[in-house]
């Protein structure tokens, strides 16, 4: 009997510890307002953005004509852009871009283009040297998520990126995290960030997807935005949907091309 009681106490202790561990994260987090939303967004994505062994693939939703795969390994970045050929499901390599730091410590962005915008055969190989060119092509995927931090600035007049009309008033900002893994062991946690205008249905932004509960790394994302025609859009589109998939720790060393004969466009 004494042995059974000890086993029962031990079992209850384990169960209590397990339940306490499961409840470390709140089941649901909800914030309102621009600053609060940005803080929660940064907390959600910080671990993902600093990953230096990550593969990100994305494409535009609805009648997509291109898809992009970005592989990052340390300070080296490989970006593959494929485009759909005609009305078929076939994709062809449109452009490859490598961003890396060479043996001299110089930052390089090198591009090989196979077709022009009309998918007519074309081969152009060039590179640029410097932190600006490197920064523009290293972790390219990040610029899409950057919208969450700067959506408000796009709507303000007379700003660097804004239009002439002030659309930034009467905006609603909201962020939410659903820790589904608290209830279901094999379920991913869910995040949702959104902004919309109370009176203007042409102003909307949303970012949502799933997070790996164990690693707290973002698993996938869907970004949707709508702008009025008079406002600034960072992608020169009034309406767009992007879908992202992330994976981690899968990249071997990225092979670099020999750019010794490529055109140097640094000064252009």
Secondary structure, 3 states (H helix, E strand, C coil): CHHHHHHHHHHHHHHHHHHHHHCCCCCEEEEECHHHHHHHHHHHHHHHHCCCEEEEEEEECCCCCEEEEEEEECCEEEEEEEEECCCCCCEEEEEEEEEEECCCCCEEEEEEEEECCCCCEEEEEEEEECHHHHHHHCCCCHHHHHHHHHHHHHCCCCCCCCCCCCCCCCEEEEEEEECHHHCCCCCCEEEEEEEEECCCCCCEEEEEEEECCCCCCECEEEEEEECCCCCCCCCCCCEEEEEEEEEECCCCCCCCCCCCCCEECCCC
